[in-house]
Structure formats: C-alpha cells, structure tokens
Amino acid sequence: MRLVLDSNEYIGAYGENLEPRPARLLEYLVAHPRLHEVVVSRTIVEEVRRNLSEDRYKQFWIFLALLDVEIVEDWEIPHTLPTKYQAMGLKTGDASIASCAEAVQADVVITENRDFHGRSGLPFRPLRAEEFLKEQGASGQPAGG
Amino acid sequence: MIMSDARPEFAAELRKLPLEERMRRARAILDQIKVDGPDPKLRGKSMEDIVQMVKRTREEMAKERLAARP
C-alpha cells in the first residue's frame, strides 16, 4: 500500500503522554517494512522541521532515510491540483498535501487533521493512525511482529 | 536550509544499507525517543494541540509560497 504520512503523525511521536500513542504507527511501519511504501512531500518535511527541536528533527530525517521514504518536491506536483482541492473546500496548505497524495497515487493519507476526514470524492482514503492500524490488524497491541 | 538538501550523500548511504540493518537502526531511533522523553517544544500539548500547531505552520508556509511567486 502506498501511504502519505502527514506531519502531525511524526510530530506526535515526540509528544508526551498522548493516547493512543502516535509512535505506534512508526513502530508498525518499522516492523513491516515490505508491506508499505511511505511518501512525504517536501512541505511535510519542512513542517516537521519547524515544529521540532533541531536534534529531534535530525532523528526524524535519519528515520525517513532508513525507511527509504520517498520525498516528493513541491515542483513535482502538477500545479493544477491544489486549485482542485481548494475548490473542494480544503485550505491552501491542506490542498498541497492532498495534491501530493494524488500525484504519487497514494492509497491512504494517514493524518489526525479532521479537515481531511469525512470527505467524499478524494482519490485516496484519509485515515487516522488508529484506524489504519486497526485495518492492518495491529490495533491495541504493540506493533512488534 | 534543511538537512536533506545539505547531506544527500549521507541519506543515500543510509538507504543503501541492508533492510534488516536499516530497520534495526530505525527501531533504535524509536527506542531513543522513549528514553529522551518529549520534545521540549511539545511539552503539555495534546494531540489536538499538535494538529492545530501543524495547521498554523501549514497555512503560514502556503502564504510564504504565494508571496515568493514572481
């Protein structure tokens, strides 16, 4: 499955006392590296950089390389796509994430951003981390195997 | 400048490692996150706070992109 992981999923892994624990999604992906291809846009990488301390951002960046995560540059995304998603009611920034997902033919965008959820007509499925893990049979247990 | 622009050769080296080694190192990072505790920037923030924080950053960046257009 081709996945776009939104920045709130990575940043949440560095939060405190969050339930459900956002890091479980990352643990699942590490435990099942052959099952999914993960893609992020340059915008997502930059959002993580702006919201984490420098040393945590460095960890995140190495983590992306280790998972062989594809980073899509903004200029690779057809410029007509953001306008389409803005017309569907997404804000300008969210439209850029949706455009990236369409451009890379993502099956799922994993995000806690509720502006993506409950929308029809998207060419990808927006899922929260817990919903994705539940679908994968990994909900409620450590993603170790 | 972001790190991936500065050190593409380092990323390429990491990506070339065998899968098992890459996942071992990735697991070590996740373990380290637990040891280090939360990022100081996120102390006291709920997941919803984080979502809202990212949304603000996202819209700021969208404005910056628009302003940078010729």
Backbone of each chain as ProteinMPNN parsed JSONL, in Angstrom:
{"seq_chain_A": "MRLVLDSNEYIGAYGENLEPRPARLLEYLVAHPRLHEVVVSRTIVEEVRRNLSEDRYKQFWIFLALLDVEIVEDWEIPHTLPTKYQAMGLKTGDASIASCAEAVQADVVITENRDFHGRSGLPFRPLRAEEFLKEQGASGQPAGG", "coords_chain_A": {"N_chain_A": [[0.85, -1.186, 0.0], [0.486, 2.235, -0.752], [1.475, 4.976, 1.062], [0.842, 8.205, 2.365], [2.212, 9.956, 4.948], [1.108, 12.266, 7.212], [2.449, 15.328, 8.638], [1.647, 15.669, 11.295], [1.595, 13.131, 12.347], [4.26, 12.298, 12.593], [5.283, 14.308, 14.25], [3.682, 14.004, 16.469], [4.719, 11.683, 17.557], [6.748, 12.569, 19.108], [5.565, 13.755, 21.209], [4.088, 14.139, 24.565], [2.765, 11.773, 26.833], [0.601, 10.998, 25.182], [-2.39, 9.553, 24.129], [-4.208, 7.582, 21.875], [-0.886, 6.236, 21.567], [1.092, 7.971, 19.373], [3.494, 7.062, 18.278], [3.155, 4.41, 17.779], [2.317, 3.918, 15.198], [4.621, 4.432, 13.699], [6.253, 2.457, 14.753], [4.902, 0.233, 13.83], [5.313, 0.462, 11.057], [8.06, 0.113, 10.898], [8.225, -2.496, 11.775], [7.041, -3.824, 9.701], [8.338, -3.557, 7.066], [8.183, -4.257, 4.386], [5.622, -4.148, 3.544], [4.473, -1.673, 2.943], [4.783, 1.379, 1.077], [6.159, 4.429, 1.883], [5.487, 7.847, 1.509], [6.404, 11.264, 1.515], [5.786, 14.779, 1.283], [7.874, 17.585, 0.392], [6.921, 19.747, 1.75], [5.763, 18.583, 4.033], [8.043, 17.582, 5.319], [9.307, 19.988, 5.922], [7.425, 21.142, 7.639], [7.652, 19.47, 9.831], [10.27, 20.067, 10.549], [10.007, 22.72, 11.387], [8.55, 22.467, 13.68], [9.77, 20.847, 15.529], [12.49, 20.365, 17.865], [15.941, 20.926, 17.001], [17.667, 18.651, 17.239], [15.831, 16.567, 17.407], [14.597, 16.796, 15.003], [16.688, 16.051, 13.352], [16.89, 13.341, 14.012], [14.44, 12.469, 13.018], [14.81, 12.951, 10.302], [16.853, 11.127, 9.651], [15.466, 8.823, 10.247], [13.529, 8.812, 8.202], [15.203, 8.343, 5.99], [16.194, 5.808, 6.651], [13.878, 4.288, 6.497], [13.55, 4.423, 3.87], [11.923, 6.371, 2.765], [10.106, 8.065, 0.323], [10.699, 11.315, -0.827], [8.813, 13.862, -2.035], [9.237, 16.549, -4.139], [7.927, 19.877, -4.091], [7.726, 21.06, -6.585], [7.356, 18.921, -8.231], [4.743, 18.312, -8.211], [1.782, 18.514, -10.022], [0.692, 21.735, -10.984], [-1.977, 22.304, -11.193], [-3.399, 20.819, -9.415], [-3.586, 21.704, -6.6], [-5.474, 23.823, -6.791], [-7.753, 22.462, -7.522], [-8.287, 20.994, -5.174], [-8.656, 23.045, -3.361], [-10.988, 24.083, -4.358], [-12.634, 22.08, -3.582], [-12.921, 22.626, -0.98], [-10.813, 22.425, 0.792], [-8.261, 23.929, 2.834], [-5.581, 26.123, 1.757], [-3.002, 25.094, 2.471], [-3.573, 22.429, 3.252], [-4.566, 21.565, 0.849], [-2.265, 21.325, -0.637], [-1.108, 19.069, 0.447], [-3.003, 17.11, -0.132], [-2.778, 17.246, -2.886], [-0.202, 16.298, -3.299], [-0.611, 13.663, -2.451], [-2.38, 12.741, -4.414], [-0.765, 13.06, -6.678], [1.262, 11.189, -6.278], [-0.155, 8.931, -6.342], [-1.235, 7.861, -3.979], [-2.618, 5.44, -1.76], [-3.611, 5.793, 0.758], [-3.893, 8.506, 3.05], [-2.423, 9.164, 6.013], [-3.484, 10.796, 8.748], [-4.171, 13.036, 11.456], [-5.58, 15.249, 11.143], [-8.618, 16.682, 11.082], [-9.854, 17.95, 9.0], [-9.481, 16.519, 6.717], [-10.992, 14.275, 7.0], [-14.031, 12.415, 6.465], [-14.678, 13.379, 3.989], [-15.932, 13.204, 0.669], [-15.104, 11.968, -2.6], [-12.368, 12.099, -2.759], [-9.272, 10.938, -4.141], [-7.877, 9.228, -2.589], [-7.755, 7.468, 0.563], [-8.413, 9.085, 3.553], [-7.126, 8.365, 6.677], [-7.085, 8.016, 10.237], [-4.285, 7.38, 12.411], [-4.89, 5.321, 14.23], [-7.083, 4.129, 13.013], [-5.95, 3.17, 10.671], [-4.09, 1.335, 11.736], [-5.844, -0.442, 12.93], [-7.151, -1.492, 10.71], [-5.019, -2.851, 9.673], [-4.775, -4.835, 11.422], [-3.311, -4.345, 13.667], [-4.072, -2.944, 15.848], [-4.291, -1.949, 19.266], [-2.282, -3.497, 20.277], [1.233, -3.972, 20.836], [3.191, -3.042, 18.059], [5.0, -5.197, 17.109], [5.387, -7.486, 15.616]], "CA_chain_A": [[0.0, 0.0, 0.0], [1.268, 3.477, -0.83], [0.974, 5.811, 2.151], [1.398, 9.517, 2.709], [2.069, 10.227, 6.387], [1.083, 13.708, 7.464], [3.455, 15.745, 9.624], [1.189, 15.523, 12.685], [1.899, 11.771, 12.815], [5.665, 12.268, 13.021], [5.485, 15.217, 15.384], [3.005, 13.39, 17.618], [5.589, 10.656, 18.155], [7.641, 13.248, 20.049], [4.742, 14.395, 22.233], [4.137, 13.475, 25.871], [1.55, 11.186, 27.413], [-0.502, 11.033, 24.235], [-3.082, 8.278, 23.925], [-3.277, 6.48, 21.645], [0.488, 6.687, 21.389], [1.318, 8.123, 17.925], [4.672, 6.32, 17.817], [2.79, 3.033, 17.397], [2.268, 3.847, 13.734], [6.005, 4.321, 13.21], [6.716, 1.124, 15.154], [4.285, -0.726, 12.905], [5.971, 0.559, 9.743], [9.395, -0.491, 11.04], [8.042, -3.94, 11.922], [6.513, -4.383, 8.448], [8.901, -2.644, 6.044], [7.92, -4.661, 2.993], [4.186, -4.066, 3.241], [4.0, -0.356, 2.524], [5.72, 2.415, 0.621], [5.777, 5.688, 2.518], [5.85, 9.03, 0.736], [6.073, 12.563, 2.121], [6.133, 15.916, 0.43], [8.859, 18.491, 0.989], [6.166, 20.572, 2.701], [5.623, 17.825, 5.288], [9.366, 17.574, 5.958], [9.547, 21.336, 6.445], [6.54, 21.336, 8.791], [8.261, 18.761, 10.968], [11.46, 20.834, 10.953], [9.632, 23.95, 12.084], [7.841, 22.202, 14.935], [10.57, 20.022, 16.442], [13.835, 20.849, 18.172], [16.864, 20.559, 15.926], [18.168, 17.272, 17.37], [14.714, 15.645, 17.11], [14.401, 16.844, 13.548], [17.758, 15.244, 12.754], [16.457, 11.945, 14.189], [13.335, 12.243, 12.071], [15.359, 12.914, 8.944], [17.543, 9.834, 9.52], [14.395, 7.816, 10.247], [12.97, 8.775, 6.839], [16.179, 7.702, 5.107], [16.253, 4.375, 6.99], [12.663, 3.641, 5.966], [13.566, 4.654, 2.424], [10.729, 7.162, 2.457], [10.258, 8.927, -0.859], [10.363, 12.727, -0.583], [8.361, 14.487, -3.281], [9.439, 18.001, -4.152], [6.69, 20.601, -4.436], [7.671, 21.343, -8.018], [6.971, 17.706, -8.957], [3.29, 18.152, -8.125], [1.136, 19.349, -11.044], [0.216, 22.974, -10.353], [-3.438, 22.408, -11.259], [-4.041, 20.017, -8.366], [-4.015, 22.445, -5.405], [-6.698, 24.58, -7.081], [-8.863, 21.491, -7.489], [-8.622, 20.659, -3.789], [-9.207, 24.247, -2.724], [-12.395, 24.173, -4.804], [-13.386, 21.08, -2.809], [-13.104, 23.144, 0.379], [-9.626, 22.316, 1.641], [-7.451, 25.139, 2.93], [-4.464, 26.129, 0.805], [-1.944, 24.18, 2.905], [-4.066, 21.048, 3.165], [-4.697, 21.249, -0.58], [-0.954, 20.904, -1.153], [-0.884, 17.678, 0.899], [-3.893, 16.279, -0.954], [-2.212, 17.228, -4.241], [0.931, 15.365, -3.261], [-1.159, 12.304, -2.365], [-2.888, 12.355, -5.738], [0.353, 12.992, -7.632], [2.035, 9.942, -6.082], [-1.137, 7.849, -6.369], [-1.3, 7.251, -2.648], [-3.864, 4.754, -1.4], [-4.083, 6.296, 2.052], [-3.181, 9.579, 3.751], [-2.624, 8.973, 7.45], [-3.461, 12.133, 9.349], [-5.136, 13.314, 12.532], [-6.214, 16.511, 10.755], [-10.005, 16.31, 10.789], [-10.32, 18.564, 7.749], [-9.421, 15.519, 5.648], [-11.879, 13.135, 7.256], [-15.446, 12.561, 6.136], [-14.861, 13.996, 2.669], [-16.101, 12.266, -0.441], [-14.513, 12.418, -3.861], [-10.907, 12.125, -2.74], [-8.74, 9.735, -4.795], [-7.173, 8.455, -1.571], [-8.546, 7.376, 1.791], [-7.79, 9.662, 4.737], [-7.348, 7.556, 7.877], [-6.29, 8.317, 11.425], [-3.315, 6.303, 12.656], [-5.553, 4.182, 14.882], [-7.93, 3.453, 12.019], [-5.052, 2.427, 9.786], [-3.545, 0.189, 12.478], [-6.94, -1.398, 13.116], [-7.307, -2.176, 9.414], [-3.863, -3.727, 9.473], [-4.785, -5.853, 12.476], [-2.245, -4.029, 14.618], [-4.586, -2.036, 16.863], [-4.406, -2.431, 20.639], [-1.157, -4.331, 20.696], [2.497, -3.439, 20.342], [3.446, -3.417, 16.665], [6.33, -5.796, 17.098], [5.567, -8.684, 14.801]], "C_chain_A": [[0.894, 1.247, 0.0], [0.659, 4.493, 0.143], [1.636, 7.179, 2.146], [1.149, 9.715, 4.2], [2.159, 11.727, 6.611], [2.055, 14.057, 8.602], [2.972, 15.571, 11.06], [1.466, 14.135, 13.231], [3.346, 11.675, 13.303], [5.864, 13.115, 14.271], [4.845, 14.632, 16.646], [3.854, 12.339, 18.314], [6.54, 11.254, 19.184], [6.861, 13.965, 21.15], [4.803, 13.627, 23.541], [2.759, 12.971, 26.27], [0.355, 11.216, 26.458], [-1.095, 9.629, 24.097], [-4.14, 8.477, 22.857], [-1.893, 7.0, 21.277], [0.812, 6.772, 19.894], [2.511, 7.32, 17.412], [4.33, 4.902, 17.384], [2.727, 2.874, 15.883], [3.679, 3.667, 13.172], [6.578, 2.95, 13.567], [6.162, 0.059, 14.205], [5.009, -0.717, 11.557], [7.37, -0.057, 9.787], [9.277, -2.015, 11.121], [7.601, -4.603, 10.619], [7.032, -3.582, 7.256], [8.573, -3.017, 4.606], [6.462, -4.455, 2.587], [3.771, -2.75, 2.603], [5.148, 0.51, 2.003], [5.246, 3.724, 1.235], [6.339, 6.855, 1.707], [5.545, 10.261, 1.586], [6.409, 13.649, 1.111], [7.197, 16.74, 1.141], [8.184, 19.394, 2.026], [6.05, 19.875, 4.052], [6.952, 17.812, 6.043], [9.63, 18.935, 6.621], [8.655, 21.634, 7.662], [7.104, 20.654, 10.027], [9.457, 19.562, 11.469], [11.073, 22.049, 11.8], [9.024, 23.692, 13.465], [8.572, 21.278, 15.897], [11.88, 20.723, 16.741], [14.797, 20.27, 17.135], [17.339, 19.103, 16.018], [17.074, 16.253, 17.06], [14.432, 15.632, 15.599], [15.465, 15.997, 12.834], [17.416, 13.755, 12.862], [15.392, 11.577, 13.155], [13.876, 12.076, 10.653], [16.084, 11.594, 8.683], [16.512, 8.702, 9.446], [13.781, 7.687, 8.845], [13.912, 8.048, 5.881], [16.228, 6.198, 5.369], [15.029, 3.632, 6.462], [12.552, 3.796, 4.451], [12.303, 5.396, 1.968], [11.02, 8.078, 1.268], [9.852, 10.354, -0.494], [10.044, 13.381, -1.926], [8.549, 15.993, -3.179], [8.147, 18.686, -4.594], [6.573, 20.841, -5.94], [7.319, 20.101, -8.849], [5.454, 17.527, -9.014], [2.625, 19.065, -9.154], [0.444, 20.565, -10.419], [-1.299, 23.132, -10.395], [-4.115, 21.713, -10.07], [-4.454, 20.835, -7.128], [-5.314, 23.226, -5.617], [-7.918, 23.671, -7.004], [-9.278, 21.198, -6.048], [-9.126, 21.866, -3.006], [-10.676, 24.414, -3.107], [-13.264, 23.156, -4.066], [-13.527, 21.488, -1.347], [-11.905, 22.991, 1.296], [-8.894, 23.653, 1.683], [-6.223, 24.989, 2.031], [-3.384, 25.111, 1.185], [-2.364, 22.731, 2.806], [-4.205, 20.614, 1.702], [-3.361, 20.784, -1.155], [-0.649, 19.465, -0.74], [-1.754, 16.727, 0.076], [-3.341, 16.155, -2.381], [-1.031, 16.276, -4.327], [0.405, 13.933, -3.273], [-1.691, 11.84, -3.722], [-1.736, 12.162, -6.722], [1.137, 11.682, -7.504], [1.132, 8.714, -6.065], [-1.171, 7.091, -5.042], [-2.649, 6.565, -2.452], [-4.483, 5.4, -0.162], [-3.235, 7.494, 2.471], [-3.475, 9.383, 5.23], [-2.42, 10.322, 8.12], [-4.477, 12.216, 10.473], [-5.892, 14.615, 12.244], [-7.647, 16.239, 10.286], [-10.535, 16.944, 9.506], [-10.269, 17.588, 6.569], [-10.498, 14.439, 5.788], [-13.33, 13.454, 6.893], [-15.703, 13.252, 4.815], [-15.065, 12.918, 1.622], [-15.38, 12.835, -1.661], [-13.003, 12.52, -3.855], [-10.378, 10.85, -3.418], [-7.902, 8.869, -3.85], [-8.071, 8.392, -0.346], [-7.814, 8.08, 2.924], [-8.132, 8.799, 5.96], [-6.538, 8.116, 9.029], [-5.369, 7.121, 11.672], [-4.002, 5.084, 13.263], [-6.431, 3.409, 13.903], [-7.071, 2.605, 11.09], [-4.531, 1.175, 10.493], [-4.625, -0.875, 12.684], [-7.164, -2.194, 11.823], [-6.202, -3.191, 9.18], [-3.808, -4.835, 10.524], [-3.758, -5.593, 13.543], [-2.754, -3.142, 15.747], [-4.611, -2.715, 18.226], [-3.302, -3.348, 21.082], [0.132, -3.705, 20.178], [2.765, -3.946, 18.934], [4.83, -4.028, 16.551], [6.465, -6.953, 16.141], [4.599, -8.787, 13.684]], "O_chain_A": [[1.924, 1.289, 0.673], [-0.523, 4.822, 0.052], [2.845, 7.293, 1.946], [0.009, 9.65, 4.66], [3.145, 12.371, 6.251], [2.426, 13.205, 9.409], [3.784, 15.35, 11.958], [1.566, 13.961, 14.446], [3.616, 11.036, 14.32], [6.524, 12.7, 15.223], [5.39, 14.747, 17.743], [3.726, 12.127, 19.519], [7.075, 10.539, 20.031], [7.447, 14.705, 21.94], [5.473, 12.599, 23.636], [1.742, 13.637, 26.076], [-0.777, 11.437, 26.888], [-0.366, 8.646, 23.964], [-4.9, 9.443, 22.92], [-1.763, 8.095, 20.73], [0.808, 5.748, 19.212], [2.541, 6.937, 16.242], [5.122, 4.257, 16.697], [3.05, 1.812, 15.352], [3.9, 2.85, 12.278], [7.305, 2.352, 12.774], [6.857, -0.884, 13.83], [5.283, -1.773, 10.989], [7.809, -0.676, 8.818], [10.127, -2.737, 10.6], [7.769, -5.811, 10.451], [6.244, -2.992, 6.518], [8.674, -2.181, 3.707], [6.118, -4.576, 1.411], [2.828, -2.709, 1.813], [6.298, 0.389, 2.423], [4.074, 4.084, 1.121], [7.495, 6.848, 1.282], [4.54, 10.294, 2.296], [7.217, 13.449, 0.205], [7.395, 16.606, 2.348], [8.784, 19.758, 3.037], [6.22, 20.505, 5.096], [6.984, 18.007, 7.258], [10.119, 19.001, 7.749], [9.089, 22.299, 8.602], [7.041, 21.194, 11.132], [9.64, 19.719, 12.676], [11.726, 22.362, 12.795], [8.986, 24.584, 14.312], [8.052, 20.958, 16.966], [12.332, 21.57, 15.972], [14.507, 19.266, 16.485], [17.407, 18.404, 15.007], [17.359, 15.189, 16.51], [14.083, 14.606, 15.017], [15.178, 15.32, 11.847], [17.627, 12.997, 11.915], [15.445, 10.525, 12.518], [13.46, 11.188, 9.91], [15.941, 11.01, 7.608], [16.67, 7.75, 8.681], [13.544, 6.578, 8.366], [13.476, 7.239, 5.062], [16.296, 5.403, 4.431], [15.132, 2.483, 6.032], [11.581, 3.354, 3.836], [11.71, 5.085, 0.936], [12.041, 8.764, 1.222], [8.785, 10.572, 0.08], [10.884, 13.445, -2.823], [8.071, 16.627, -2.238], [7.375, 18.132, -5.376], [5.477, 20.828, -6.501], [7.017, 20.217, -10.036], [4.945, 16.697, -9.767], [2.878, 20.27, -9.159], [-0.298, 20.434, -9.445], [-1.851, 23.995, -9.712], [-5.273, 21.994, -9.762], [-5.576, 20.673, -6.65], [-6.159, 23.283, -4.723], [-8.97, 24.055, -6.493], [-10.467, 21.156, -5.735], [-9.934, 21.72, -2.089], [-11.5, 24.828, -2.292], [-14.475, 23.34, -3.938], [-14.169, 20.79, -0.562], [-11.966, 23.384, 2.46], [-8.899, 24.411, 0.714], [-5.874, 23.888, 1.604], [-2.906, 24.359, 0.336], [-1.601, 21.891, 2.329], [-3.989, 19.45, 1.364], [-3.329, 19.946, -2.056], [-0.007, 18.725, -1.486], [-1.294, 15.671, -0.358], [-3.428, 15.095, -3.0], [-0.878, 15.542, -5.304], [0.909, 13.089, -4.013], [-1.48, 10.696, -4.126], [-1.734, 11.213, -7.505], [1.615, 11.136, -8.499], [1.587, 7.599, -5.807], [-1.141, 5.862, -4.999], [-3.682, 7.047, -2.917], [-5.702, 5.535, -0.05], [-2.019, 7.504, 2.277], [-4.63, 9.429, 5.653], [-1.338, 10.908, 8.069], [-5.512, 11.55, 10.444], [-6.748, 15.024, 13.027], [-7.862, 15.644, 9.23], [-11.564, 16.513, 8.984], [-10.927, 17.8, 5.551], [-10.864, 13.78, 4.815], [-13.786, 14.593, 6.999], [-16.829, 13.671, 4.545], [-14.45, 11.854, 1.679], [-15.089, 14.029, -1.731], [-12.409, 12.975, -4.833], [-10.985, 9.788, -3.276], [-7.291, 7.889, -4.276], [-9.026, 9.158, -0.223], [-6.684, 7.704, 3.236], [-9.304, 8.54, 6.232], [-5.438, 8.631, 8.832], [-5.628, 6.009, 11.213], [-3.734, 3.951, 12.865], [-6.508, 2.182, 13.961], [-7.42, 1.47, 10.764], [-4.531, 0.086, 9.918], [-4.343, -2.071, 12.618], [-7.342, -3.412, 11.851], [-6.414, -4.242, 8.575], [-2.903, -5.67, 10.512], [-3.363, -6.513, 14.26], [-1.954, -2.634, 16.532], [-4.911, -3.904, 18.333], [-3.378, -3.925, 22.167], [0.113, -2.984, 19.181], [2.589, -5.13, 18.646], [5.73, -3.432, 15.959], [7.589, -7.377, 15.872], [4.64, -9.75, 12.919]]}, "seq_chain_B": "MIMSDARPEFAAELRKLPLEERMRRARAILDQIKVDGPDPKLRGKSMEDIVQMVKRTREEMAKERLAARP", "coords_chain_B": {"N_chain_B": [[18.198, 26.262, 5.347], [17.439, 22.883, 4.746], [18.231, 19.729, 6.241], [18.264, 17.492, 4.511], [18.815, 18.582, 2.089], [21.358, 19.423, 2.507], [22.877, 17.13, 3.042], [22.731, 14.983, 1.019], [24.239, 12.819, 0.222], [24.722, 11.409, 2.554], [22.161, 10.508, 3.22], [21.77, 8.846, 1.035], [23.653, 6.89, 1.545], [22.607, 5.725, 3.863], [20.234, 4.698, 2.85], [21.17, 2.704, 1.279], [21.92, 0.647, 2.919], [21.517, -2.774, 4.099], [18.168, -4.085, 4.374], [17.441, -5.213, 6.911], [19.336, -4.086, 8.621], [18.763, -1.401, 8.326], [16.204, -1.319, 9.468], [16.821, -2.103, 12.041], [18.283, 0.091, 12.942], [16.321, 2.046, 12.672], [14.478, 1.179, 14.564], [16.021, 1.566, 16.798], [16.09, 4.335, 16.889], [13.394, 4.891, 17.506], [13.302, 3.737, 20.026], [15.085, 5.419, 21.309], [13.695, 7.799, 21.294], [11.798, 7.257, 23.249], [13.44, 7.074, 25.481], [14.576, 9.641, 25.602], [12.371, 11.225, 26.065], [9.651, 13.651, 25.776], [9.753, 16.113, 23.125], [10.982, 19.307, 23.944], [9.578, 21.422, 22.799], [7.029, 20.457, 22.668], [5.948, 20.018, 25.112], [3.328, 19.491, 27.375], [1.398, 19.596, 25.456], [-1.529, 18.477, 23.803], [-2.651, 15.899, 21.478], [-4.459, 17.111, 19.771], [-3.694, 19.764, 20.108], [-1.227, 19.616, 18.834], [-2.0, 18.988, 16.237], [-3.347, 21.346, 15.567], [-1.243, 23.152, 15.774], [0.42, 22.328, 13.69], [-1.286, 22.843, 11.575], [-1.385, 25.615, 11.625], [1.286, 26.204, 10.969], [1.327, 25.106, 8.428], [-0.428, 26.726, 6.966], [0.908, 29.151, 7.19], [3.196, 28.559, 5.713], [2.044, 28.15, 3.233], [1.253, 30.731, 2.642], [3.748, 31.923, 2.487], [4.766, 30.644, 0.256], [3.066, 31.649, -1.716], [3.722, 34.348, -1.59], [6.293, 34.278, -2.508], [6.112, 33.836, -5.158], [6.807, 34.896, -8.493]], "CA_chain_B": [[18.454, 25.06, 4.526], [17.098, 21.692, 5.507], [19.342, 18.786, 6.264], [18.297, 16.574, 3.375], [19.475, 19.273, 0.981], [22.771, 19.567, 2.84], [23.586, 15.869, 3.134], [22.082, 13.927, 0.234], [25.09, 11.621, 0.147], [24.518, 10.671, 3.8], [20.884, 9.814, 3.066], [21.955, 7.78, 0.051], [24.38, 5.807, 2.231], [21.664, 5.038, 4.753], [19.253, 3.962, 2.054], [21.83, 1.545, 0.659], [22.15, -0.415, 3.912], [20.544, -3.88, 4.008], [16.879, -3.788, 5.012], [17.438, -5.578, 8.333], [20.15, -3.095, 9.334], [18.016, -0.143, 8.336], [15.107, -1.416, 10.436], [17.43, -2.13, 13.374], [18.604, 1.481, 13.291], [15.054, 2.786, 12.82], [13.946, 0.768, 15.869], [16.861, 2.217, 17.82], [15.626, 5.73, 16.984], [12.126, 4.91, 18.243], [13.651, 3.473, 21.436], [15.743, 6.618, 21.823], [12.631, 8.793, 21.538], [11.201, 6.931, 24.554], [14.436, 7.391, 26.518], [14.764, 11.095, 25.666], [11.159, 11.914, 26.502], [9.057, 14.532, 24.765], [10.455, 17.299, 22.636], [10.615, 20.466, 24.773], [8.592, 22.265, 22.112], [5.7, 19.837, 22.704], [5.543, 19.747, 26.497], [1.995, 19.923, 27.786], [0.484, 19.704, 24.309], [-2.313, 17.296, 23.431], [-2.578, 15.603, 20.044], [-5.219, 18.149, 19.069], [-2.826, 20.955, 20.091], [-0.198, 19.387, 17.81], [-2.663, 19.1, 14.93], [-3.602, 22.768, 15.319], [0.068, 23.79, 15.585], [0.863, 21.999, 12.327], [-2.161, 23.534, 10.621], [-0.93, 27.019, 11.555], [2.541, 26.201, 10.203], [0.99, 24.787, 7.027], [-1.002, 27.906, 6.304], [1.995, 30.144, 7.087], [4.054, 28.158, 4.592], [1.302, 28.39, 1.991], [1.345, 32.181, 2.387], [5.136, 32.202, 2.064], [4.915, 30.189, -1.15], [2.361, 32.614, -2.573], [4.487, 35.611, -1.601], [7.565, 34.062, -3.226], [5.866, 33.712, -6.618], [7.174, 36.111, -9.229]], "C_chain_B": [[18.085, 23.829, 5.351], [18.153, 20.623, 5.27], [19.425, 17.898, 5.026], [18.868, 17.245, 2.132], [20.98, 19.311, 1.211], [23.525, 18.251, 2.735], [22.938, 14.761, 2.309], [22.914, 12.65, 0.174], [24.941, 10.76, 1.397], [23.208, 9.871, 3.716], [21.032, 8.64, 2.106], [22.684, 6.595, 0.681], [23.438, 5.015, 3.134], [20.698, 4.168, 3.961], [19.845, 2.716, 1.416], [22.077, 0.397, 1.634], [21.145, -1.55, 3.705], [19.285, -3.565, 4.83], [16.91, -4.06, 6.522], [18.217, -4.55, 9.161], [19.42, -1.75, 9.409], [16.916, -0.179, 9.397], [15.645, -1.485, 11.867], [17.724, -0.698, 13.837], [17.332, 2.319, 13.501], [14.424, 2.459, 14.172], [14.723, 1.462, 16.995], [16.452, 3.686, 17.986], [14.326, 5.804, 17.786], [12.363, 4.632, 19.73], [14.259, 4.721, 22.077], [14.724, 7.717, 22.13], [12.015, 8.551, 22.919], [12.147, 7.328, 25.686], [14.539, 8.909, 26.712], [13.543, 11.828, 26.208], [10.699, 12.906, 25.445], [9.977, 15.667, 24.332], [10.028, 18.492, 23.506], [9.571, 21.364, 24.122], [7.165, 21.735, 22.27], [5.187, 19.587, 24.116], [4.161, 20.321, 26.782], [0.992, 20.006, 26.655], [-0.239, 18.371, 24.07], [-2.131, 17.043, 21.935], [-3.331, 16.668, 19.253], [-4.414, 19.446, 19.012], [-1.792, 20.825, 18.969], [-0.804, 19.537, 16.408], [-2.881, 20.573, 14.582], [-2.303, 23.537, 15.05], [0.569, 23.566, 14.154], [0.008, 22.734, 11.299], [-1.751, 25.001, 10.478], [0.353, 27.116, 10.717], [2.25, 26.015, 8.721], [0.454, 25.997, 6.295], [0.02, 29.036, 6.188], [2.867, 29.831, 5.874], [3.362, 28.385, 3.253], [1.364, 29.874, 1.624], [2.743, 32.545, 1.896], [5.352, 31.797, 0.594], [4.256, 31.171, -2.115], [3.169, 33.904, -2.709], [5.763, 35.487, -2.425], [7.373, 33.952, -4.737], [6.216, 35.017, -7.33], [5.935, 36.889, -9.708]], "O_chain_B": [[18.401, 23.761, 6.539], [18.857, 20.613, 4.26], [20.515, 17.587, 4.547], [19.349, 16.567, 1.224], [21.774, 19.243, 0.272], [24.702, 18.249, 2.375], [22.625, 13.7, 2.849], [22.376, 11.546, 0.088], [25.023, 9.533, 1.325], [23.162, 8.701, 4.095], [20.48, 7.565, 2.343], [22.374, 5.439, 0.389], [23.475, 3.785, 3.16], [20.386, 3.045, 4.356], [19.122, 1.787, 1.055], [22.41, -0.71, 1.212], [20.048, -1.321, 3.197], [19.346, -2.87, 5.844], [16.457, -3.233, 7.314], [17.805, -4.191, 10.264], [19.461, -1.06, 10.428], [16.714, 0.789, 10.131], [15.008, -0.99, 12.797], [17.445, -0.332, 14.978], [17.274, 3.177, 14.381], [13.899, 3.344, 14.848], [14.151, 1.883, 18.001], [16.467, 4.214, 19.097], [14.17, 6.673, 18.644], [11.705, 5.219, 20.589], [13.983, 5.036, 23.235], [14.87, 8.465, 23.097], [11.742, 9.492, 23.664], [11.717, 7.849, 26.716], [14.583, 9.398, 27.841], [13.665, 12.927, 26.748], [11.278, 12.994, 24.362], [10.852, 16.109, 25.076], [8.839, 18.664, 23.774], [8.772, 21.995, 24.814], [6.202, 22.466, 22.038], [4.115, 19.01, 24.297], [3.869, 21.476, 26.472], [-0.142, 20.437, 26.861], [0.36, 17.297, 24.128], [-1.542, 17.853, 21.22], [-2.883, 17.079, 18.182], [-4.438, 20.151, 18.003], [-1.513, 21.784, 18.25], [-0.199, 20.132, 15.516], [-2.633, 20.997, 13.453], [-2.262, 24.444, 14.219], [1.07, 24.481, 13.501], [0.515, 23.192, 10.275], [-1.763, 25.562, 9.382], [0.486, 27.997, 9.868], [2.844, 26.676, 7.869], [0.828, 26.267, 5.153], [0.009, 29.79, 5.215], [3.229, 30.724, 5.107], [3.997, 28.762, 2.268], [1.508, 30.231, 0.454], [2.899, 33.373, 0.998], [6.01, 32.49, -0.181], [4.796, 31.485, -3.175], [3.282, 34.473, -3.794], [6.254, 36.474, -2.974], [8.34, 33.972, -5.5], [5.949, 36.105, -6.821], [6.07, 37.935, -10.344]]}, "name": "protein", "num_of_chains": 2, "seq": "MRLVLDSNEYIGAYGENLEPRPARLLEYLVAHPRLHEVVVSRTIVEEVRRNLSEDRYKQFWIFLALLDVEIVEDWEIPHTLPTKYQAMGLKTGDASIASCAEAVQADVVITENRDFHGRSGLPFRPLRAEEFLKEQGASGQPAGGMIMSDARPEFAAELRKLPLEERMRRARAILDQIKVDGPDPKLRGKSMEDIVQMVKRTREEMAKERLAARP"}
